[in-house]
Amino acid sequence: MMTIWRNLLLMVALLAPASAWALDSYRFLHVSIDTPWIIFIFLFFMVFAPMLLMAVLYWRNALRREDDEEGNDHA
């Protein structure tokens, strides 16, 4: 079974177009002046999305505790 996968991988590697071998070059990535900004915006939301979620959950939990405490005082 392993030889089948190895032969298939070898066939794909040999039949791949020449442009497929340039996957690690900058030409494939299309680096431009906008690339640092795109990376910054992506990382900005990756960092701040969990913080925003944490703030919303904390606020929701604090409101729920206030309601529970007010309910216990009137009982």
ABEGO torsion letter per residue (X at the ends): XAAAAAAAAAAAAAABBAAAAAAABAAAAGBBAAAAAAAAAAAAAAAAAAAAAAAAAAAAAAAAAAAAAAAAAAX
